[in-house]
Amino acid sequence: MRTLLRTIAMAVALAAPQAYAGMIGVEDTERDRVKSMLERPELATQLEKMGVSAADARARVDAMTPEEVSQLAGRLDQLAAGGALSNQDLLLIVILLLVLIIIL
């Protein structure tokens, strides 16, 4: 009787699904991070100028594969925090420096 109970217990233990590392949603944190970037007002404004609504952008991120989301998150990490200067900004700085040099 005891061996029968042990055998049944082992069969139940082996039949239960096991959690694998691949089942844990690591990419979900990256997906959430990318989606949180879409919530930023300045980004939403730029997307609207390009004809993409914020809801469409979120839907596109949801449709991405985990590899695509990881690649996009990596590219976001590489962007400069302050952004890049446009040609107009650079020209304005040069003109201001020239004016200051002439005045002094």
MOPAC internal coordinates of N, CA, C and O (Angstrom, degrees):
PM7 1SCF
backbone

  N    0.0000 0     0.00 0     0.00 0    0    0    0
  C    1.4450 1     0.00 0     0.00 0    1    0    0
  C    1.5246 1   110.39 1     0.00 0    2    1    0
  O    1.2310 1   121.23 1   137.83 1    3    2    1
  N    1.3032 1   115.26 1   -42.17 1    3    2    1
  C    1.4521 1   119.85 1  -178.89 1    5    3    2
  C    1.5258 1   111.51 1   -66.57 1    6    5    3
  O    1.2310 1   120.51 1   138.27 1    7    6    5
  N    1.2959 1   116.64 1   -41.73 1    7    6    5
  C    1.4591 1   119.89 1   178.22 1    9    7    6
  C    1.5241 1   111.28 1   -66.09 1   10    9    7
  O    1.2310 1   120.56 1   146.78 1   11   10    9
  N    1.3156 1   116.53 1   -33.22 1   11   10    9
  C    1.4578 1   119.91 1   177.23 1   13   11   10
  C    1.5293 1   110.40 1   -65.35 1   14   13   11
  O    1.2310 1   120.15 1   138.53 1   15   14   13
  N    1.3341 1   117.32 1   -41.47 1   15   14   13
  C    1.4649 1   121.03 1   177.63 1   17   15   14
  C    1.5244 1   111.23 1   -65.48 1   18   17   15
  O    1.2310 1   120.41 1   139.84 1   19   18   17
  N    1.3215 1   116.82 1   -40.16 1   19   18   17
  C    1.4629 1   120.49 1   178.13 1   21   19   18
  C    1.5289 1   110.28 1   -64.32 1   22   21   19
  O    1.2310 1   120.73 1   138.06 1   23   22   21
  N    1.2952 1   116.22 1   -41.94 1   23   22   21
  C    1.4613 1   120.59 1   180.00 1   25   23   22
  C    1.5247 1   110.48 1   -64.36 1   26   25   23
  O    1.2310 1   120.20 1   137.47 1   27   26   25
  N    1.3125 1   117.23 1   -42.53 1   27   26   25
  C    1.4669 1   121.03 1   177.77 1   29   27   26
  C    1.5249 1   110.22 1   -65.09 1   30   29   27
  O    1.2310 1   119.77 1   137.70 1   31   30   29
  N    1.3257 1   118.05 1   -42.30 1   31   30   29
  C    1.4597 1   121.84 1   179.37 1   33   31   30
  C    1.5219 1   110.85 1   -63.18 1   34   33   31
  O    1.2310 1   119.93 1   138.96 1   35   34   33
  N    1.3220 1   117.74 1   -41.04 1   35   34   33
  C    1.4669 1   120.87 1   178.50 1   37   35   34
  C    1.5264 1   110.97 1   -67.50 1   38   37   35
  O    1.2310 1   120.31 1   141.65 1   39   38   37
  N    1.3255 1   117.01 1   -38.35 1   39   38   37
  C    1.4657 1   120.66 1   179.36 1   41   39   38
  C    1.5250 1   110.26 1   -65.03 1   42   41   39
  O    1.2310 1   120.45 1   139.26 1   43   42   41
  N    1.3290 1   116.75 1   -40.74 1   43   42   41
  C    1.4664 1   120.62 1   178.89 1   45   43   42
  C    1.5312 1   109.81 1   -67.21 1   46   45   43
  O    1.2310 1   120.03 1   138.39 1   47   46   45
  N    1.3214 1   117.55 1   -41.61 1   47   46   45
  C    1.4627 1   121.37 1  -179.52 1   49   47   46
  C    1.5247 1   111.16 1   -64.36 1   50   49   47
  O    1.2310 1   120.17 1   140.67 1   51   50   49
  N    1.3138 1   117.28 1   -39.33 1   51   50   49
  C    1.4567 1   120.66 1  -179.27 1   53   51   50
  C    1.5293 1   112.08 1   -75.56 1   54   53   51
  O    1.2310 1   120.94 1   151.80 1   55   54   53
  N    1.3183 1   115.80 1   -28.20 1   55   54   53
  C    1.4646 1   119.62 1  -178.37 1   57   55   54
  C    1.5249 1   112.03 1   -80.47 1   58   57   55
  O    1.2310 1   119.46 1   161.30 1   59   58   57
  N    1.3318 1   118.63 1   -18.70 1   59   58   57
  C    1.4650 1   121.81 1  -179.27 1   61   59   58
  C    1.5261 1   109.42 1   -68.64 1   62   61   59
  O    1.2310 1   120.02 1   -41.14 1   63   62   61
  N    1.3346 1   117.57 1   138.86 1   63   62   61
  C    1.4716 1   119.48 1   179.87 1   65   63   62
  C    1.5227 1   110.48 1   -66.25 1   66   65   63
  O    1.2310 1   121.48 1   -38.24 1   67   66   65
  N    1.3241 1   114.78 1   141.76 1   67   66   65
  C    1.4524 1   119.95 1  -179.95 1   69   67   66
  C    1.5201 1   108.84 1  -105.59 1   70   69   67
  O    1.2310 1   120.89 1   -31.34 1   71   70   69
  N    1.3220 1   115.90 1   148.66 1   71   70   69
  C    1.4653 1   121.02 1   178.61 1   73   71   70
  C    1.5179 1   109.12 1   -86.43 1   74   73   71
  O    1.2310 1   120.75 1   -49.40 1   75   74   73
  N    1.3036 1   116.17 1   130.60 1   75   74   73
  C    1.4524 1   121.98 1   176.63 1   77   75   74
  C    1.5159 1   108.58 1  -109.45 1   78   77   75
  O    1.2310 1   120.68 1   -22.20 1   79   78   77
  N    1.3168 1   116.31 1   157.80 1   79   78   77
  C    1.4639 1   120.35 1  -178.29 1   81   79   78
  C    1.5177 1   111.38 1   -60.95 1   82   81   79
  O    1.2310 1   119.86 1   148.04 1   83   82   81
  N    1.3053 1   117.87 1   -31.96 1   83   82   81
  C    1.4498 1   121.03 1   179.71 1   85   83   82
  C    1.5112 1   113.24 1   -68.25 1   86   85   83
  O    1.2310 1   120.27 1   161.99 1   87   86   85
  N    1.3157 1   117.09 1   -18.01 1   87   86   85
  C    1.4516 1   120.66 1  -178.63 1   89   87   86
  C    1.5270 1   111.82 1   -80.04 1   90   89   87
  O    1.2310 1   120.36 1   158.14 1   91   90   89
  N    1.3108 1   116.92 1   -21.86 1   91   90   89
  C    1.4583 1   121.06 1  -177.57 1   93   91   90
  C    1.5238 1   108.54 1   -77.52 1   94   93   91
  O    1.2310 1   120.14 1   -47.96 1   95   94   93
  N    1.3085 1   117.34 1   132.04 1   95   94   93
  C    1.4592 1   121.92 1  -172.89 1   97   95   94
  C    1.5097 1   114.19 1   -80.63 1   98   97   95
  O    1.2310 1   119.51 1  -107.85 1   99   98   97
  N    1.3260 1   118.54 1    72.15 1   99   98   97
  C    1.4552 1   121.58 1   176.74 1  101   99   98
  C    1.5237 1   110.08 1   -66.94 1  102  101   99
  O    1.2310 1   120.94 1   141.28 1  103  102  101
  N    1.3516 1   115.81 1   -38.72 1  103  102  101
  C    1.4544 1   118.82 1  -178.65 1  105  103  102
  C    1.5189 1   112.24 1   -67.72 1  106  105  103
  O    1.2310 1   120.15 1   162.23 1  107  106  105
  N    1.3195 1   117.31 1   -17.77 1  107  106  105
  C    1.4622 1   119.90 1   178.65 1  109  107  106
  C    1.5223 1   111.43 1   -64.19 1  110  109  107
  O    1.2310 1   119.81 1   147.22 1  111  110  109
  N    1.3268 1   117.98 1   -32.78 1  111  110  109
  C    1.4622 1   119.89 1   178.23 1  113  111  110
  C    1.5229 1   109.89 1   -67.86 1  114  113  111
  O    1.2310 1   120.46 1   140.36 1  115  114  113
  N    1.3383 1   116.72 1   -39.64 1  115  114  113
  C    1.4608 1   119.76 1   177.53 1  117  115  114
  C    1.5255 1   110.50 1   -68.06 1  118  117  115
  O    1.2310 1   120.71 1   140.12 1  119  118  117
  N    1.3204 1   116.25 1   -39.88 1  119  118  117
  C    1.4702 1   120.44 1   179.00 1  121  119  118
  C    1.5273 1   109.39 1   -62.93 1  122  121  119
  O    1.2310 1   120.43 1   137.84 1  123  122  121
  N    1.3341 1   116.79 1   -42.16 1  123  122  121
  C    1.4673 1   120.52 1   178.47 1  125  123  122
  C    1.5212 1   111.32 1   -64.67 1  126  125  123
  O    1.2310 1   120.66 1   142.79 1  127  126  125
  N    1.3352 1   116.35 1   -37.21 1  127  126  125
  C    1.4638 1   120.51 1   179.75 1  129  127  126
  C    1.5296 1   110.41 1   -66.54 1  130  129  127
  O    1.2310 1   120.44 1   137.88 1  131  130  129
  N    1.3275 1   116.76 1   -42.12 1  131  130  129
  C    1.4635 1   120.24 1   178.38 1  133  131  130
  C    1.5260 1   109.77 1   -65.07 1  134  133  131
  O    1.2310 1   120.49 1   137.08 1  135  134  133
  N    1.3170 1   116.66 1   -42.92 1  135  134  133
  C    1.4618 1   119.86 1   179.79 1  137  135  134
  C    1.5196 1   111.71 1   -65.84 1  138  137  135
  O    1.2310 1   120.03 1   147.42 1  139  138  137
  N    1.3365 1   117.55 1   -32.58 1  139  138  137
  C    1.4642 1   119.87 1   177.75 1  141  139  138
  C    1.5269 1   110.80 1   -68.42 1  142  141  139
  O    1.2310 1   120.66 1   148.99 1  143  142  141
  N    1.3406 1   116.34 1   -31.01 1  143  142  141
  C    1.4653 1   119.68 1   175.68 1  145  143  142
  C    1.5284 1   110.18 1   -64.85 1  146  145  143
  O    1.2310 1   120.32 1   146.67 1  147  146  145
  N    1.3260 1   117.00 1   -33.33 1  147  146  145
  C    1.4631 1   120.82 1   179.78 1  149  147  146
  C    1.5210 1   111.78 1   -68.61 1  150  149  147
  O    1.2310 1   120.27 1   161.05 1  151  150  149
  N    1.3226 1   117.08 1   -18.95 1  151  150  149
  C    1.4627 1   121.53 1  -179.71 1  153  151  150
  C    1.5256 1   112.69 1   -79.56 1  154  153  151
  O    1.2310 1   120.65 1   167.04 1  155  154  153
  N    1.3353 1   116.36 1   -12.96 1  155  154  153
  C    1.4632 1   119.38 1  -178.77 1  157  155  154
  C    1.5265 1   109.65 1   -67.10 1  158  157  155
  O    1.2310 1   120.13 1   -47.44 1  159  158  157
  N    1.3344 1   117.36 1   132.56 1  159  158  157
  C    1.4719 1   120.57 1  -174.65 1  161  159  158
  C    1.5270 1   113.85 1   -59.31 1  162  161  159
  O    1.2310 1   120.13 1   139.48 1  163  162  161
  N    1.3440 1   117.35 1   -40.52 1  163  162  161
  C    1.4666 1   118.82 1  -177.56 1  165  163  162
  C    1.5313 1   111.25 1   -67.77 1  166  165  163
  O    1.2310 1   120.45 1   145.79 1  167  166  165
  N    1.3272 1   116.75 1   -34.21 1  167  166  165
  C    1.4601 1   120.10 1   177.64 1  169  167  166
  C    1.5230 1   110.65 1   -72.15 1  170  169  167
  O    1.2310 1   120.73 1   139.65 1  171  170  169
  N    1.3220 1   116.21 1   -40.35 1  171  170  169
  C    1.4661 1   119.97 1   178.16 1  173  171  170
  C    1.5232 1   110.57 1   -62.00 1  174  173  171
  O    1.2310 1   120.37 1   142.04 1  175  174  173
  N    1.3302 1   116.91 1   -37.96 1  175  174  173
  C    1.4624 1   120.81 1   178.18 1  177  175  174
  C    1.5213 1   110.94 1   -64.60 1  178  177  175
  O    1.2310 1   120.73 1   135.90 1  179  178  177
  N    1.3311 1   116.21 1   -44.10 1  179  178  177
  C    1.4650 1   120.04 1   179.26 1  181  179  178
  C    1.5291 1   111.35 1   -64.71 1  182  181  179
  O    1.2310 1   120.46 1   140.67 1  183  182  181
  N    1.3105 1   116.72 1   -39.33 1  183  182  181
  C    1.4621 1   119.94 1   177.73 1  185  183  182
  C    1.5261 1   110.91 1   -63.71 1  186  185  183
  O    1.2310 1   120.57 1   138.84 1  187  186  185
  N    1.3245 1   116.51 1   -41.16 1  187  186  185
  C    1.4680 1   120.68 1   178.66 1  189  187  186
  C    1.5341 1   110.45 1   -62.24 1  190  189  187
  O    1.2310 1   120.45 1   141.49 1  191  190  189
  N    1.3455 1   116.74 1   -38.51 1  191  190  189
  C    1.4630 1   120.34 1   178.07 1  193  191  190
  C    1.5261 1   111.02 1   -63.03 1  194  193  191
  O    1.2310 1   120.79 1   148.70 1  195  194  193
  N    1.3432 1   116.09 1   -31.30 1  195  194  193
  C    1.4659 1   120.65 1   179.38 1  197  195  194
  C    1.5214 1   112.41 1   -86.86 1  198  197  195
  O    1.2310 1   120.67 1   179.29 1  199  198  197
  N    1.3259 1   116.33 1    -0.71 1  199  198  197
  C    1.4591 1   119.98 1   177.33 1  201  199  198
  C    1.5180 1   114.92 1    88.17 1  202  201  199
  O    1.2310 1   120.39 1  -162.32 1  203  202  201
  N    1.3341 1   116.86 1    17.68 1  203  202  201
  C    1.4632 1   121.03 1   179.33 1  205  203  202
  C    1.5204 1   108.43 1  -115.73 1  206  205  203
  O    1.2310 1   120.39 1   -59.10 1  207  206  205
  N    1.3103 1   116.86 1   120.90 1  207  206  205
  C    1.4698 1   119.26 1   178.10 1  209  207  206
  C    1.5206 1   109.53 1   -76.98 1  210  209  207
  O    1.2310 1   120.96 1   -21.69 1  211  210  209
  N    1.3231 1   115.77 1   158.31 1  211  210  209
  C    1.4669 1   120.63 1   179.81 1  213  211  210
  C    1.5293 1   110.64 1   -61.91 1  214  213  211
  O    1.2310 1   120.26 1   143.07 1  215  214  213
  N    1.3237 1   117.10 1   -36.93 1  215  214  213
  C    1.4689 1   120.49 1   179.11 1  217  215  214
  C    1.5258 1   110.93 1   -65.57 1  218  217  215
  O    1.2310 1   120.20 1   140.34 1  219  218  217
  N    1.3476 1   117.22 1   -39.66 1  219  218  217
  C    1.4621 1   120.67 1   177.11 1  221  219  218
  C    1.5241 1   111.08 1   -65.08 1  222  221  219
  O    1.2310 1   120.72 1   140.07 1  223  222  221
  N    1.3303 1   116.23 1   -39.93 1  223  222  221
  C    1.4668 1   120.04 1   179.59 1  225  223  222
  C    1.5287 1   110.73 1   -64.19 1  226  225  223
  O    1.2310 1   120.31 1   137.66 1  227  226  225
  N    1.3354 1   117.01 1   -42.34 1  227  226  225
  C    1.4722 1   119.82 1   177.56 1  229  227  226
  C    1.5234 1   110.53 1   -63.52 1  230  229  227
  O    1.2310 1   120.35 1   139.70 1  231  230  229
  N    1.3288 1   116.93 1   -40.30 1  231  230  229
  C    1.4684 1   120.42 1   179.17 1  233  231  230
  C    1.5265 1   110.81 1   -64.11 1  234  233  231
  O    1.2310 1   120.63 1   142.85 1  235  234  233
  N    1.3248 1   116.41 1   -37.15 1  235  234  233
  C    1.4653 1   119.96 1   178.24 1  237  235  234
  C    1.5155 1   111.56 1   -67.23 1  238  237  235
  O    1.2310 1   120.53 1   141.66 1  239  238  237
  N    1.3354 1   116.60 1   -38.34 1  239  238  237
  C    1.4682 1   119.71 1   177.31 1  241  239  238
  C    1.5277 1   109.92 1   -65.98 1  242  241  239
  O    1.2310 1   120.39 1   140.95 1  243  242  241
  N    1.3320 1   116.86 1   -39.05 1  243  242  241
  C    1.4627 1   120.18 1   177.83 1  245  243  242
  C    1.5275 1   111.71 1   -63.72 1  246  245  243
  O    1.2310 1   120.47 1   149.42 1  247  246  245
  N    1.3336 1   116.72 1   -30.58 1  247  246  245
  C    1.4603 1   120.70 1  -178.11 1  249  247  246
  C    1.5310 1   112.82 1   -82.23 1  250  249  247
  O    1.2310 1   120.02 1   170.29 1  251  250  249
  N    1.3250 1   117.56 1    -9.71 1  251  250  249
  C    1.4668 1   120.90 1  -178.47 1  253  251  250
  C    1.5239 1   111.26 1   -71.94 1  254  253  251
  O    1.2310 1   121.30 1   -28.04 1  255  254  253
  N    1.3182 1   115.12 1   151.96 1  255  254  253
  C    1.4666 1   120.14 1   173.67 1  257  255  254
  C    1.5307 1   108.06 1   -75.44 1  258  257  255
  O    1.2310 1   120.02 1   -19.41 1  259  258  257
  N    1.3301 1   117.56 1   160.59 1  259  258  257
  C    1.4704 1   119.32 1   177.69 1  261  259  258
  C    1.5334 1   112.97 1   -57.41 1  262  261  259
  O    1.2310 1   120.16 1   145.66 1  263  262  261
  N    1.3236 1   117.29 1   -34.34 1  263  262  261
  C    1.4605 1   120.13 1   179.51 1  265  263  262
  C    1.5280 1   110.88 1   -67.38 1  266  265  263
  O    1.2310 1   120.56 1   139.68 1  267  266  265
  N    1.3327 1   116.53 1   -40.32 1  267  266  265
  C    1.4638 1   120.24 1   178.52 1  269  267  266
  C    1.5180 1   111.18 1   -65.87 1  270  269  267
  O    1.2310 1   120.47 1   139.40 1  271  270  269
  N    1.3230 1   116.70 1   -40.60 1  271  270  269
  C    1.4690 1   120.52 1   178.88 1  273  271  270
  C    1.5203 1   109.89 1   -64.50 1  274  273  271
  O    1.2310 1   120.43 1   138.36 1  275  274  273
  N    1.3291 1   116.78 1   -41.64 1  275  274  273
  C    1.4605 1   120.90 1   179.77 1  277  275  274
  C    1.5235 1   110.49 1   -63.80 1  278  277  275
  O    1.2310 1   120.47 1   138.89 1  279  278  277
  N    1.3293 1   116.71 1   -41.11 1  279  278  277
  C    1.4604 1   120.76 1   178.91 1  281  279  278
  C    1.5265 1   110.66 1   -65.40 1  282  281  279
  O    1.2310 1   120.15 1   136.90 1  283  282  281
  N    1.3136 1   117.31 1   -43.10 1  283  282  281
  C    1.4616 1   121.13 1   179.11 1  285  283  282
  C    1.5256 1   111.02 1   -64.86 1  286  285  283
  O    1.2310 1   120.31 1   137.90 1  287  286  285
  N    1.3238 1   117.01 1   -42.10 1  287  286  285
  C    1.4655 1   120.60 1   178.33 1  289  287  286
  C    1.5252 1   110.58 1   -62.63 1  290  289  287
  O    1.2310 1   120.37 1   141.49 1  291  290  289
  N    1.3291 1   116.90 1   -38.51 1  291  290  289
  C    1.4648 1   120.62 1   177.00 1  293  291  290
  C    1.5159 1   112.13 1   -64.47 1  294  293  291
  O    1.2310 1   120.66 1   140.84 1  295  294  293
  N    1.3266 1   116.35 1   -39.16 1  295  294  293
  C    1.4617 1   119.97 1   178.17 1  297  295  294
  C    1.5208 1   110.77 1   -67.88 1  298  297  295
  O    1.2310 1   119.87 1   144.52 1  299  298  297
  N    1.3253 1   117.85 1   -35.48 1  299  298  297
  C    1.4622 1   120.82 1   177.13 1  301  299  298
  C    1.5189 1   110.75 1   -65.02 1  302  301  299
  O    1.2310 1   120.58 1   143.61 1  303  302  301
  N    1.3407 1   116.50 1   -36.39 1  303  302  301
  C    1.4574 1   120.23 1   179.47 1  305  303  302
  C    1.5229 1   111.81 1   -67.01 1  306  305  303
  O    1.2310 1   120.19 1   151.64 1  307  306  305
  N    1.3294 1   117.24 1   -28.36 1  307  306  305
  C    1.4569 1   120.93 1  -177.15 1  309  307  306
  C    1.5180 1   113.22 1   -82.54 1  310  309  307
  O    1.2310 1   119.76 1   165.75 1  311  310  309
  N    1.3310 1   118.06 1   -14.25 1  311  310  309
  C    1.4592 1   120.59 1  -178.95 1  313  311  310
  C    1.5183 1   110.95 1   -68.13 1  314  313  311
  O    1.2310 1   121.15 1   -32.54 1  315  314  313
  N    1.3108 1   115.41 1   147.46 1  315  314  313
  C    1.4652 1   120.03 1   178.10 1  317  315  314
  C    1.5202 1   109.51 1   -67.87 1  318  317  315
  O    1.2310 1   120.99 1   -40.64 1  319  318  317
  N    1.3151 1   115.71 1   139.36 1  319  318  317
  C    1.4672 1   120.12 1  -177.00 1  321  319  318
  C    1.5201 1   111.64 1   -65.67 1  322  321  319
  O    1.2310 1   119.85 1   142.87 1  323  322  321
  N    1.3111 1   117.88 1   -37.13 1  323  322  321
  C    1.4540 1   121.16 1  -178.08 1  325  323  322
  C    1.5108 1   113.61 1   -87.80 1  326  325  323
  O    1.2310 1   120.05 1   170.59 1  327  326  325
  N    1.2825 1   117.51 1    -9.41 1  327  326  325
  C    1.4622 1   120.89 1  -177.67 1  329  327  326
  C    1.5118 1   110.46 1    84.57 1  330  329  327
  O    1.2310 1   120.39 1    -2.48 1  331  330  329
  N    1.3013 1   116.85 1   177.52 1  331  330  329
  C    1.4554 1   122.74 1  -178.57 1  333  331  330
  C    1.5233 1   109.81 1  -105.26 1  334  333  331
  O    1.2310 1   121.21 1   -25.99 1  335  334  333
  N    1.3128 1   115.29 1   154.01 1  335  334  333
  C    1.4575 1   120.33 1   177.35 1  337  335  334
  C    1.5198 1   109.19 1   -79.29 1  338  337  335
  O    1.2310 1   121.30 1   -40.17 1  339  338  337
  N    1.3037 1   115.11 1   139.83 1  339  338  337
  C    1.4636 1   118.91 1   174.02 1  341  339  338
  C    1.5219 1   108.33 1   -83.22 1  342  341  339
  O    1.2310 1   120.46 1   -10.18 1  343  342  341
  N    1.3153 1   116.72 1   169.82 1  343  342  341
  C    1.4658 1   120.64 1   177.70 1  345  343  342
  C    1.5261 1   111.06 1   -62.24 1  346  345  343
  O    1.2310 1   120.42 1   143.51 1  347  346  345
  N    1.3181 1   116.80 1   -36.49 1  347  346  345
  C    1.4626 1   120.53 1   179.33 1  349  347  346
  C    1.5280 1   110.88 1   -66.09 1  350  349  347
  O    1.2310 1   120.46 1   138.88 1  351  350  349
  N    1.3238 1   116.73 1   -41.12 1  351  350  349
  C    1.4661 1   120.16 1   179.07 1  353  351  350
  C    1.5256 1   110.63 1   -63.74 1  354  353  351
  O    1.2310 1   120.76 1   136.52 1  355  354  353
  N    1.3268 1   116.14 1   -43.48 1  355  354  353
  C    1.4597 1   120.58 1  -179.90 1  357  355  354
  C    1.5225 1   110.96 1   -64.92 1  358  357  355
  O    1.2310 1   119.96 1   138.11 1  359  358  357
  N    1.3068 1   117.69 1   -41.89 1  359  358  357
  C    1.4570 1   121.96 1   178.45 1  361  359  358
  C    1.5273 1   110.65 1   -62.96 1  362  361  359
  O    1.2310 1   120.00 1   137.97 1  363  362  361
  N    1.3064 1   117.61 1   -42.03 1  363  362  361
  C    1.4618 1   121.72 1   178.56 1  365  363  362
  C    1.5278 1   110.86 1   -62.38 1  366  365  363
  O    1.2310 1   120.03 1   138.22 1  367  366  365
  N    1.3153 1   117.54 1   -41.78 1  367  366  365
  C    1.4720 1   121.21 1   179.05 1  369  367  366
  C    1.5232 1   110.34 1   -63.93 1  370  369  367
  O    1.2310 1   120.25 1   136.48 1  371  370  369
  N    1.3331 1   117.13 1   -43.52 1  371  370  369
  C    1.4645 1   120.81 1   179.75 1  373  371  370
  C    1.5257 1   110.41 1   -62.99 1  374  373  371
  O    1.2310 1   120.36 1   135.70 1  375  374  373
  N    1.3279 1   116.91 1   -44.30 1  375  374  373
  C    1.4716 1   120.40 1   179.10 1  377  375  374
  C    1.5279 1   110.54 1   -62.16 1  378  377  375
  O    1.2310 1   119.98 1   136.10 1  379  378  377
  N    1.3221 1   117.65 1   -43.90 1  379  378  377
  C    1.4665 1   120.81 1   178.51 1  381  379  378
  C    1.5262 1   111.31 1   -62.05 1  382  381  379
  O    1.2310 1   120.19 1   139.70 1  383  382  381
  N    1.3173 1   117.25 1   -40.30 1  383  382  381
  C    1.4784 1   120.21 1   178.15 1  385  383  382
  C    1.5126 1   110.68 1   -65.26 1  386  385  383
  O    1.2310 1   119.69 1   138.56 1  387  386  385
  N    1.3337 1   118.21 1   -41.44 1  387  386  385
  C    1.4584 1   120.99 1   178.32 1  389  387  386
  C    1.5299 1   111.27 1   -63.83 1  390  389  387
  O    1.2310 1   120.27 1   137.44 1  391  390  389
  N    1.3188 1   117.09 1   -42.56 1  391  390  389
  C    1.4562 1   121.11 1   176.94 1  393  391  390
  C    1.5254 1   111.00 1   -61.25 1  394  393  391
  O    1.2310 1   120.28 1   136.70 1  395  394  393
  N    1.2994 1   117.06 1   -43.30 1  395  394  393
  C    1.4685 1   120.21 1   178.42 1  397  395  394
  C    1.5313 1   111.83 1   -64.01 1  398  397  395
  O    1.2310 1   120.46 1   140.37 1  399  398  397
  N    1.3193 1   116.72 1   -39.63 1  399  398  397
  C    1.4682 1   120.39 1   178.89 1  401  399  398
  C    1.5248 1   110.67 1   -65.81 1  402  401  399
  O    1.2310 1   120.29 1   139.18 1  403  402  401
  N    1.3261 1   117.04 1   -40.82 1  403  402  401
  C    1.4770 1   120.82 1   179.71 1  405  403  402
  C    1.5171 1   111.08 1   -65.96 1  406  405  403
  O    1.2310 1   120.54 1   138.81 1  407  406  405
  N    1.3395 1   116.57 1   -41.19 1  407  406  405
  C    1.4624 1   121.05 1  -178.76 1  409  407  406
  C    1.5191 1   110.97 1   -67.64 1  410  409  407
  O    1.2310 1   119.99 1   140.82 1  411  410  409
  N    1.2903 1   117.63 1   -39.18 1  411  410  409
  C    1.4595 1   120.22 1  -177.82 1  413  411  410
  C    1.4918 1   108.55 1   -82.50 1  414  413  411
  O    1.2310 1   120.10 1   180.00 1  415  414  413

